Amino acid sequence: MKNDWQKGYWQGYWSGSLIGVIGCVIGLFIGTYSRPACSQAINWNSSPLNYKNSDVNYENTSAKWENSPLNWDNSQYNYNSNSRVYTNIGDPIGYETISPSGTKNYFNDDGNRVGYRGE
């Protein structure tokens, strides 16, 4: 005849094992039939690997006059500029240019490219 502690040990062992098996089955089901929350579909037109969006493309650098902070159209001192970018509260944070291939480039006031939007 088993002692009370032996009965409790085996009941705990089998119930723990059963919960572990059920957890594994649920995990396999979720892993097989759902997509991870962090995955995104990469569109080639928006990809940084696409040369038209690349930092090494001359059209996207501040070395090009149209993208330069020295260009009056992009200057932080030109209050009538159409290329200025502002925060939601109205603070200027940089400027935007559009390359001939349609990529919108975002630069800070120092001429560093801080973002883009491929079209």
N, CA, C and O atoms as a GROMACS GRO file, in nm:
protein
  476
    1MET      N    1   0.083  -0.117   0.000
    1MET     CA    2   0.000   0.000   0.000
    1MET      C    3   0.088   0.124   0.000
    1MET      O    4   0.189   0.130   0.070
    2LYS      N    5   0.048   0.223  -0.080
    2LYS     CA    6   0.128   0.343  -0.094
    2LYS      C    7   0.096   0.443   0.016
    2LYS      O    8  -0.017   0.452   0.064
    3ASN      N    9   0.197   0.516   0.054
    3ASN     CA   10   0.178   0.623   0.151
    3ASN      C   11   0.111   0.742   0.083
    3ASN      O   12   0.106   0.750  -0.039
    4ASP      N   13   0.062   0.834   0.163
    4ASP     CA   14  -0.004   0.953   0.108
    4ASP      C   15   0.094   1.038   0.025
    4ASP      O   16   0.055   1.094  -0.077
    5TRP      N   17   0.218   1.046   0.068
    5TRP     CA   18   0.314   1.128  -0.008
    5TRP      C   19   0.347   1.064  -0.141
    5TRP      O   20   0.375   1.135  -0.237
    6GLN      N   21   0.345   0.931  -0.151
    6GLN     CA   22   0.371   0.864  -0.277
    6GLN      C   23   0.256   0.885  -0.374
    6GLN      O   24   0.279   0.904  -0.494
    7LYS      N   25   0.133   0.883  -0.326
    7LYS     CA   26   0.017   0.908  -0.412
    7LYS      C   27   0.023   1.050  -0.468
    7LYS      O   28   0.000   1.071  -0.588
    8GLY      N   29   0.053   1.146  -0.383
    8GLY     CA   30   0.061   1.285  -0.426
    8GLY      C   31   0.172   1.307  -0.527
    8GLY      O   32   0.156   1.386  -0.620
    9TYR      N   33   0.285   1.239  -0.509
    9TYR     CA   34   0.397   1.256  -0.601
    9TYR      C   35   0.360   1.209  -0.741
    9TYR      O   36   0.384   1.279  -0.839
   10TRP      N   37   0.300   1.091  -0.750
   10TRP     CA   38   0.267   1.037  -0.882
   10TRP      C   39   0.152   1.113  -0.947
   10TRP      O   40   0.151   1.130  -1.069
   11GLN      N   41   0.057   1.160  -0.869
   11GLN     CA   42  -0.050   1.241  -0.926
   11GLN      C   43   0.005   1.372  -0.980
   11GLN      O   44  -0.033   1.415  -1.089
   12GLY      N   45   0.094   1.434  -0.906
   12GLY     CA   46   0.157   1.559  -0.952
   12GLY      C   47   0.244   1.536  -1.075
   12GLY      O   48   0.249   1.619  -1.165
   13TYR      N   49   0.312   1.421  -1.077
   13TYR     CA   50   0.399   1.390  -1.191
   13TYR      C   51   0.317   1.375  -1.318
   13TYR      O   52   0.348   1.436  -1.421
   14TRP      N   53   0.210   1.295  -1.311
   14TRP     CA   54   0.131   1.270  -1.432
   14TRP      C   55   0.052   1.393  -1.474
   14TRP      O   56   0.040   1.418  -1.594
   15SER      N   57  -0.001   1.468  -1.381
   15SER     CA   58  -0.075   1.589  -1.420
   15SER      C   59   0.021   1.693  -1.479
   15SER      O   60  -0.014   1.763  -1.574
   16GLY      N   61   0.142   1.703  -1.425
   16GLY     CA   62   0.242   1.795  -1.480
   16GLY      C   63   0.285   1.753  -1.620
   16GLY      O   64   0.304   1.837  -1.707
   17SER      N   65   0.299   1.625  -1.640
   17SER     CA   66   0.336   1.574  -1.772
   17SER      C   67   0.226   1.599  -1.873
   17SER      O   68   0.253   1.636  -1.987
   18LEU      N   69   0.102   1.579  -1.832
   18LEU     CA   70  -0.011   1.601  -1.920
   18LEU      C   71  -0.021   1.748  -1.960
   18LEU      O   72  -0.045   1.780  -2.076
   19ILE      N   73  -0.002   1.837  -1.865
   19ILE     CA   74  -0.004   1.981  -1.895
   19ILE      C   75   0.110   2.015  -1.991
   19ILE      O   76   0.092   2.095  -2.083
   20GLY      N   77   0.226   1.955  -1.972
   20GLY     CA   78   0.339   1.979  -2.062
   20GLY      C   79   0.310   1.933  -2.204
   20GLY      O   80   0.344   2.003  -2.300
   21VAL      N   81   0.247   1.817  -2.219
   21VAL     CA   82   0.212   1.764  -2.352
   21VAL      C   83   0.110   1.854  -2.418
   21VAL      O   84   0.122   1.886  -2.536
   22ILE      N   85   0.008   1.896  -2.343
   22ILE     CA   86  -0.095   1.984  -2.399
   22ILE      C   87  -0.032   2.118  -2.441
   22ILE      O   88  -0.066   2.172  -2.546
   23GLY      N   89   0.058   2.169  -2.359
   23GLY     CA   90   0.128   2.294  -2.393
   23GLY      C   91   0.209   2.280  -2.521
   23GLY      O   92   0.211   2.371  -2.603
   24CYS      N   93   0.276   2.166  -2.538
   24CYS     CA   94   0.353   2.143  -2.660
   24CYS      C   95   0.263   2.137  -2.783
   24CYS      O   96   0.296   2.194  -2.887
   25VAL      N   97   0.149   2.069  -2.771
   25VAL     CA   98   0.056   2.058  -2.883
   25VAL      C   99   0.002   2.196  -2.920
   25VAL      O  100  -0.005   2.230  -3.038
   26ILE      N  101  -0.037   2.274  -2.820
   26ILE     CA  102  -0.087   2.410  -2.847
   26ILE      C  103   0.022   2.496  -2.910
   26ILE      O  104  -0.004   2.571  -3.005
   27GLY      N  105   0.144   2.486  -2.859
   27GLY     CA  106   0.255   2.562  -2.915
   27GLY      C  107   0.282   2.526  -3.060
   27GLY      O  108   0.306   2.614  -3.142
   28LEU      N  109   0.280   2.397  -3.092
   28LEU     CA  110   0.300   2.354  -3.230
   28LEU      C  111   0.188   2.405  -3.320
   28LEU      O  112   0.213   2.447  -3.433
   29PHE      N  113   0.064   2.401  -3.270
   29PHE     CA  114  -0.050   2.450  -3.348
   29PHE      C  115  -0.036   2.599  -3.376
   29PHE      O  116  -0.052   2.643  -3.490
   30ILE      N  117  -0.005   2.676  -3.274
   30ILE     CA  118   0.010   2.821  -3.291
   30ILE      C  119   0.128   2.852  -3.383
   30ILE      O  120   0.118   2.939  -3.470
   31GLY      N  121   0.238   2.782  -3.364
   31GLY     CA  122   0.355   2.806  -3.448
   31GLY      C  123   0.334   2.768  -3.593
   31GLY      O  124   0.395   2.827  -3.682
   32THR      N  125   0.248   2.669  -3.618
   32THR     CA  126   0.225   2.622  -3.754
   32THR      C  127   0.120   2.704  -3.827
   32THR      O  128   0.136   2.732  -3.946
   33TYR      N  129   0.015   2.743  -3.758
   33TYR     CA  130  -0.099   2.804  -3.825
   33TYR      C  131  -0.116   2.954  -3.802
   33TYR      O  132  -0.221   3.009  -3.834
   34SER      N  133  -0.017   3.019  -3.748
   34SER     CA  134  -0.028   3.164  -3.730
   34SER      C  135   0.101   3.230  -3.778
   34SER      O  136   0.206   3.168  -3.786
   35ARG      N  137   0.088   3.357  -3.810
   35ARG     CA  138   0.206   3.433  -3.852
   35ARG      C  139   0.260   3.509  -3.731
   35ARG      O  140   0.182   3.555  -3.648
   36PRO      N  141   0.391   3.524  -3.722
   36PRO     CA  142   0.447   3.601  -3.611
   36PRO      C  143   0.404   3.748  -3.621
   36PRO      O  144   0.387   3.800  -3.731
   37ALA      N  145   0.387   3.813  -3.508
   37ALA     CA  146   0.341   3.952  -3.505
   37ALA      C  147   0.446   4.046  -3.562
   37ALA      O  148   0.411   4.156  -3.607
   38CYS      N  149   0.572   4.007  -3.563
   38CYS     CA  150   0.677   4.098  -3.606
   38CYS      C  151   0.706   4.087  -3.756
   38CYS      O  152   0.785   4.166  -3.808
   39SER      N  153   0.646   3.995  -3.825
   39SER     CA  154   0.676   3.982  -3.967
   39SER      C  155   0.599   4.084  -4.048
   39SER      O  156   0.484   4.117  -4.016
   40GLN      N  157   0.662   4.134  -4.152
   40GLN     CA  158   0.599   4.228  -4.243
   40GLN      C  159   0.632   4.188  -4.385
   40GLN      O  160   0.739   4.134  -4.412
   41ALA      N  161   0.541   4.215  -4.472
   41ALA     CA  162   0.568   4.191  -4.613
   41ALA      C  163   0.652   4.307  -4.665
   41ALA      O  164   0.613   4.423  -4.654
   42ILE      N  165   0.766   4.276  -4.721
   42ILE     CA  166   0.854   4.378  -4.774
   42ILE      C  167   0.817   4.404  -4.919
   42ILE      O  168   0.817   4.312  -5.001
   43ASN      N  169   0.787   4.526  -4.948
   43ASN     CA  170   0.757   4.568  -5.083
   43ASN      C  171   0.889   4.613  -5.147
   43ASN      O  172   0.960   4.695  -5.089
   44TRP      N  173   0.922   4.562  -5.264
   44TRP     CA  174   1.049   4.596  -5.330
   44TRP      C  175   1.059   4.746  -5.356
   44TRP      O  176   1.168   4.802  -5.348
   45ASN      N  177   0.948   4.812  -5.387
   45ASN     CA  178   0.952   4.955  -5.414
   45ASN      C  179   0.988   5.036  -5.290
   45ASN      O  180   1.038   5.148  -5.302
   46SER      N  181   0.965   4.983  -5.171
   46SER     CA  182   0.997   5.052  -5.046
   46SER      C  183   1.124   4.998  -4.980
   46SER      O  184   1.167   5.052  -4.878
   47SER      N  185   1.183   4.896  -5.036
   47SER     CA  186   1.297   4.830  -4.974
   47SER      C  187   1.424   4.915  -4.981
   47SER      O  188   1.449   4.978  -5.083
   48PRO      N  189   1.504   4.917  -4.873
   48PRO     CA  190   1.632   4.987  -4.879
   48PRO      C  191   1.733   4.915  -4.969
   48PRO      O  192   1.836   4.973  -5.005
   49LEU      N  193   1.705   4.790  -5.004
   49LEU     CA  194   1.793   4.716  -5.096
   49LEU      C  195   1.771   4.758  -5.241
   49LEU      O  196   1.856   4.732  -5.327
   50ASN      N  197   1.660   4.822  -5.269
   50ASN     CA  198   1.631   4.874  -5.402
   50ASN      C  199   1.720   4.996  -5.424
   50ASN      O  200   1.720   5.086  -5.341
   51TYR      N  201   1.795   4.999  -5.533
   51TYR     CA  202   1.893   5.106  -5.557
   51TYR      C  203   1.828   5.244  -5.559
   51TYR      O  204   1.891   5.342  -5.520
   52LYS      N  205   1.705   5.253  -5.606
   52LYS     CA  206   1.641   5.385  -5.612
   52LYS      C  207   1.617   5.444  -5.473
   52LYS      O  208   1.599   5.565  -5.461
   53ASN      N  209   1.617   5.361  -5.368
   53ASN     CA  210   1.601   5.407  -5.230
   53ASN      C  211   1.732   5.408  -5.152
   53ASN      O  212   1.735   5.454  -5.038
   54SER      N  213   1.838   5.360  -5.211
   54SER     CA  214   1.963   5.338  -5.141
   54SER      C  215   2.035   5.467  -5.103
   54SER      O  216   2.023   5.569  -5.172
   55ASP      N  217   2.110   5.460  -4.993
   55ASP     CA  218   2.194   5.573  -4.950
   55ASP      C  219   2.310   5.597  -5.046
   55ASP      O  220   2.363   5.708  -5.052
   56VAL      N  221   2.350   5.495  -5.120
   56VAL     CA  222   2.464   5.511  -5.211
   56VAL      C  223   2.422   5.569  -5.346
   56VAL      O  224   2.507   5.601  -5.429
   57ASN      N  225   2.293   5.581  -5.369
   57ASN     CA  226   2.243   5.642  -5.492
   57ASN      C  227   2.262   5.793  -5.480
   57ASN      O  228   2.212   5.855  -5.386
   58TYR      N  229   2.333   5.853  -5.574
   58TYR     CA  230   2.363   5.997  -5.572
   58TYR      C  231   2.235   6.080  -5.563
   58TYR      O  232   2.236   6.187  -5.501
   59GLU      N  233   2.127   6.033  -5.623
   59GLU     CA  234   2.001   6.106  -5.621
   59GLU      C  235   1.946   6.123  -5.479
   59GLU      O  236   1.862   6.210  -5.455
   60ASN      N  237   1.992   6.040  -5.385
   60ASN     CA  238   1.941   6.041  -5.248
   60ASN      C  239   2.040   6.101  -5.147
   60ASN      O  240   2.017   6.092  -5.027
   61THR      N  241   2.147   6.162  -5.194
   61THR     CA  242   2.247   6.217  -5.102
   61THR      C  243   2.236   6.369  -5.096
   61THR      O  244   2.182   6.432  -5.187
   62SER      N  245   2.287   6.425  -4.988
   62SER     CA  246   2.286   6.570  -4.976
   62SER      C  247   2.398   6.634  -5.058
   62SER      O  248   2.407   6.756  -5.065
   63ALA      N  249   2.483   6.552  -5.123
   63ALA     CA  250   2.585   6.605  -5.214
   63ALA      C  251   2.521   6.660  -5.341
   63ALA      O  252   2.578   6.746  -5.407
   64LYS      N  253   2.404   6.612  -5.374
   64LYS     CA  254   2.330   6.665  -5.488
   64LYS      C  255   2.269   6.799  -5.446
   64LYS      O  256   2.210   6.810  -5.338
   65TRP      N  257   2.282   6.901  -5.531
   65TRP     CA  258   2.239   7.035  -5.496
   65TRP      C  259   2.092   7.043  -5.455
   65TRP      O  260   2.058   7.116  -5.362
   66GLU      N  261   2.006   6.970  -5.522
   66GLU     CA  262   1.864   6.973  -5.488
   66GLU      C  263   1.836   6.920  -5.348
   66GLU      O  264   1.733   6.954  -5.288
   67ASN      N  265   1.926   6.837  -5.293
   67ASN     CA  266   1.909   6.779  -5.160
   67ASN      C  267   1.994   6.848  -5.054
   67ASN      O  268   1.988   6.812  -4.936
   68SER      N  269   2.074   6.945  -5.093
   68SER     CA  270   2.170   7.008  -5.003
   68SER      C  271   2.102   7.103  -4.906
   68SER      O  272   2.007   7.172  -4.942
   69PRO      N  273   2.151   7.107  -4.780
   69PRO     CA  274   2.098   7.205  -4.686
   69PRO      C  275   2.141   7.348  -4.722
   69PRO      O  276   2.085   7.444  -4.670
   70LEU      N  277   2.241   7.361  -4.809
   70LEU     CA  278   2.286   7.493  -4.853
   70LEU      C  279   2.194   7.552  -4.960
   70LEU      O  280   2.198   7.672  -4.986
   71ASN      N  281   2.113   7.468  -5.020
   71ASN     CA  282   2.015   7.514  -5.118
   71ASN      C  283   1.908   7.594  -5.044
   71ASN      O  284   1.852   7.545  -4.945
   72TRP      N  285   1.881   7.716  -5.089
   72TRP     CA  286   1.786   7.804  -5.021
   72TRP      C  287   1.648   7.740  -5.007
   72TRP      O  288   1.578   7.767  -4.909
   73ASP      N  289   1.608   7.658  -5.101
   73ASP     CA  290   1.477   7.593  -5.092
   73ASP      C  291   1.467   7.498  -4.972
   73ASP      O  292   1.358   7.472  -4.922
   74ASN      N  293   1.582   7.446  -4.926
   74ASN     CA  294   1.584   7.352  -4.814
   74ASN      C  295   1.631   7.416  -4.684
   74ASN      O  296   1.630   7.351  -4.580
   75SER      N  297   1.669   7.540  -4.689
   75SER     CA  298   1.731   7.607  -4.575
   75SER      C  299   1.633   7.622  -4.459
   75SER      O  300   1.515   7.648  -4.478
   76GLN      N  301   1.686   7.605  -4.338
   76GLN     CA  302   1.605   7.623  -4.219
   76GLN      C  303   1.570   7.770  -4.196
   76GLN      O  304   1.482   7.802  -4.115
   77TYR      N  305   1.638   7.860  -4.266
   77TYR     CA  306   1.612   8.003  -4.253
   77TYR      C  307   1.510   8.054  -4.354
   77TYR      O  308   1.467   8.169  -4.347
   78ASN      N  309   1.472   7.969  -4.449
   78ASN     CA  310   1.372   8.006  -4.549
   78ASN      C  311   1.234   7.965  -4.495
   78ASN      O  312   1.196   7.849  -4.501
   79TYR      N  313   1.163   8.062  -4.442
   79TYR     CA  314   1.034   8.034  -4.380
   79TYR      C  315   0.923   8.012  -4.482
   79TYR      O  316   0.814   7.967  -4.446
   80ASN      N  317   0.950   8.042  -4.608
   80ASN     CA  318   0.850   8.022  -4.714
   80ASN      C  319   0.877   7.895  -4.795
   80ASN      O  320   0.816   7.875  -4.901
   81SER      N  321   0.966   7.812  -4.747
   81SER     CA  322   1.004   7.692  -4.821
   81SER      C  323   0.891   7.589  -4.818
   81SER      O  324   0.828   7.567  -4.714
   82ASN      N  325   0.868   7.526  -4.931
   82ASN     CA  326   0.767   7.419  -4.940
   82ASN      C  327   0.823   7.283  -4.901
   82ASN      O  328   0.748   7.187  -4.886
   83SER      N  329   0.955   7.273  -4.885
   83SER     CA  330   1.016   7.144  -4.857
   83SER      C  331   1.039   7.119  -4.708
   83SER      O  332   1.087   7.012  -4.671
   84ARG      N  333   1.008   7.214  -4.622
   84ARG     CA  334   1.031   7.198  -4.478
   84ARG      C  335   0.937   7.093  -4.419
   84ARG      O  336   0.822   7.079  -4.461
   85VAL      N  337   0.988   7.019  -4.320
   85VAL     CA  338   0.911   6.917  -4.249
   85VAL      C  339   0.900   6.961  -4.103
   85VAL      O  340   0.997   7.005  -4.042
   86TYR      N  341   0.779   6.949  -4.048
   86TYR     CA  342   0.751   6.996  -3.912
   86TYR      C  343   0.695   6.884  -3.827
   86TYR      O  344   0.638   6.787  -3.878
   87THR      N  345   0.712   6.897  -3.696
   87THR     CA  346   0.651   6.802  -3.602
   87THR      C  347   0.504   6.836  -3.589
   87THR      O  348   0.455   6.933  -3.647
   88ASN      N  349   0.433   6.755  -3.512
   88ASN     CA  350   0.290   6.779  -3.491
   88ASN      C  351   0.261   6.908  -3.417
   88ASN      O  352   0.151   6.963  -3.428
   89ILE      N  353   0.359   6.958  -3.342
   89ILE     CA  354   0.337   7.083  -3.269
   89ILE      C  355   0.395   7.204  -3.343
   89ILE      O  356   0.393   7.315  -3.291
   90GLY      N  357   0.448   7.181  -3.463
   90GLY     CA  358   0.492   7.292  -3.547
   90GLY      C  359   0.640   7.324  -3.544
   90GLY      O  360   0.682   7.424  -3.601
   91ASP      N  361   0.721   7.241  -3.478
   91ASP     CA  362   0.865   7.266  -3.475
   91ASP      C  363   0.929   7.211  -3.602
   91ASP      O  364   0.903   7.097  -3.640
   92PRO      N  365   1.015   7.291  -3.671
   92PRO     CA  366   1.082   7.241  -3.791
   92PRO      C  367   1.188   7.138  -3.753
   92PRO      O  368   1.263   7.158  -3.658
   93ILE      N  369   1.193   7.027  -3.827
   93ILE     CA  370   1.290   6.922  -3.797
   93ILE      C  371   1.377   6.886  -3.917
   93ILE      O  372   1.471   6.808  -3.903
   94GLY      N  373   1.348   6.941  -4.034
   94GLY     CA  374   1.428   6.909  -4.152
   94GLY      C  375   1.355   6.946  -4.279
   94GLY      O  376   1.270   7.035  -4.280
   95TYR      N  377   1.390   6.876  -4.385
   95TYR     CA  378   1.329   6.904  -4.514
   95TYR      C  379   1.312   6.776  -4.594
   95TYR      O  380   1.374   6.674  -4.564
   96GLU      N  381   1.228   6.783  -4.696
   96GLU     CA  382   1.193   6.669  -4.778
   96GLU      C  383   1.225   6.703  -4.924
   96GLU      O  384   1.198   6.814  -4.970
   97THR      N  385   1.281   6.608  -4.995
   97THR     CA  386   1.303   6.623  -5.139
   97THR      C  387   1.251   6.498  -5.210
   97THR      O  388   1.233   6.394  -5.147
   98ILE      N  389   1.227   6.510  -5.337
   98ILE     CA  390   1.179   6.396  -5.416
   98ILE      C  391   1.278   6.373  -5.529
   98ILE      O  392   1.307   6.464  -5.607
   99SER      N  393   1.330   6.252  -5.539
   99SER     CA  394   1.425   6.219  -5.644
   99SER      C  395   1.350   6.196  -5.776
   99SER      O  396   1.228   6.178  -5.774
  100PRO      N  397   1.422   6.198  -5.889
  100PRO     CA  398   1.356   6.174  -6.017
  100PRO      C  399   1.288   6.037  -6.026
  100PRO      O  400   1.193   6.020  -6.102
  101SER      N  401   1.336   5.939  -5.947
  101SER     CA  402   1.274   5.806  -5.949
  101SER      C  403   1.151   5.799  -5.860
  101SER      O  404   1.085   5.695  -5.856
  102GLY      N  405   1.118   5.907  -5.786
  102GLY     CA  406   0.998   5.911  -5.705
  102GLY      C  407   1.019   5.885  -5.557
  102GLY      O  408   0.922   5.884  -5.481
  103THR      N  409   1.142   5.864  -5.514
  103THR     CA  410   1.169   5.841  -5.374
  103THR      C  411   1.166   5.973  -5.298
  103THR      O  412   1.232   6.069  -5.337
  104LYS      N  413   1.089   5.977  -5.189
  104LYS     CA  414   1.088   6.096  -5.103
  104LYS      C  415   1.198   6.078  -5.000
  104LYS      O  416   1.199   5.980  -4.926
  105ASN      N  417   1.291   6.172  -4.995
  105ASN     CA  418   1.402   6.168  -4.900
  105ASN      C  419   1.379   6.270  -4.791
  105ASN      O  420   1.338   6.383  -4.818
  106TYR      N  421   1.407   6.231  -4.667
  106TYR     CA  422   1.392   6.320  -4.553
  106TYR      C  423   1.530   6.344  -4.493
  106TYR      O  424   1.602   6.251  -4.459
  107PHE      N  425   1.564   6.472  -4.480
  107PHE     CA  426   1.695   6.513  -4.428
  107PHE      C  427   1.674   6.598  -4.304
  107PHE      O  428   1.573   6.668  -4.292
  108ASN      N  429   1.770   6.592  -4.210
  108ASN     CA  430   1.766   6.686  -4.099
  108ASN      C  431   1.832   6.817  -4.145
  108ASN      O  432   1.879   6.825  -4.259
  109ASP      N  433   1.837   6.916  -4.060
  109ASP     CA  434   1.890   7.046  -4.102
  109ASP      C  435   2.039   7.044  -4.132
  109ASP      O  436   2.090   7.136  -4.195
  110ASP      N  437   2.110   6.939  -4.088
  110ASP     CA  438   2.253   6.927  -4.119
  110ASP      C  439   2.278   6.858  -4.252
  110ASP      O  440   2.394   6.845  -4.293
  111GLY      N  441   2.174   6.813  -4.319
  111GLY     CA  442   2.188   6.746  -4.447
  111GLY      C  443   2.205   6.596  -4.437
  111GLY      O  444   2.238   6.532  -4.536
  112ASN      N  445   2.184   6.538  -4.318
  112ASN     CA  446   2.191   6.393  -4.301
  112ASN      C  447   2.058   6.331  -4.338
  112ASN      O  448   1.953   6.374  -4.291
  113ARG      N  449   2.063   6.231  -4.422
  113ARG     CA  450   1.940   6.162  -4.463
  113ARG      C  451   1.892   6.077  -4.346
  113ARG      O  452   1.964   5.988  -4.300
  114VAL      N  453   1.772   6.105  -4.298
  114VAL     CA  454   1.719   6.036  -4.181
  114VAL      C  455   1.606   5.941  -4.216
  114VAL      O  456   1.559   5.867  -4.129
  115GLY      N  457   1.560   5.942  -4.341
  115GLY     CA  458   1.454   5.852  -4.380
  115GLY      C  459   1.417   5.870  -4.525
  115GLY      O  460   1.463   5.962  -4.592
  116TYR      N  461   1.333   5.780  -4.573
  116TYR     CA  462   1.286   5.788  -4.711
  116TYR      C  463   1.152   5.719  -4.719
  116TYR      O  464   1.111   5.648  -4.627
  117ARG      N  465   1.086   5.742  -4.829
  117ARG     CA  466   0.962   5.672  -4.859
  117ARG      C  467   0.963   5.637  -5.005
  117ARG      O  468   0.957   5.726  -5.090
  118GLY      N  469   0.972   5.508  -5.036
  118GLY     CA  470   0.972   5.463  -5.174
  118GLY      C  471   0.832   5.462  -5.230
  118GLY      O  472   0.737   5.427  -5.160
  119GLU      N  473   0.818   5.498  -5.353
  119GLU     CA  474   0.685   5.502  -5.417
  119GLU      C  475   0.678   5.397  -5.525
  119GLU      O  476   0.575   5.384  -5.591
   0.00000   0.00000   0.00000
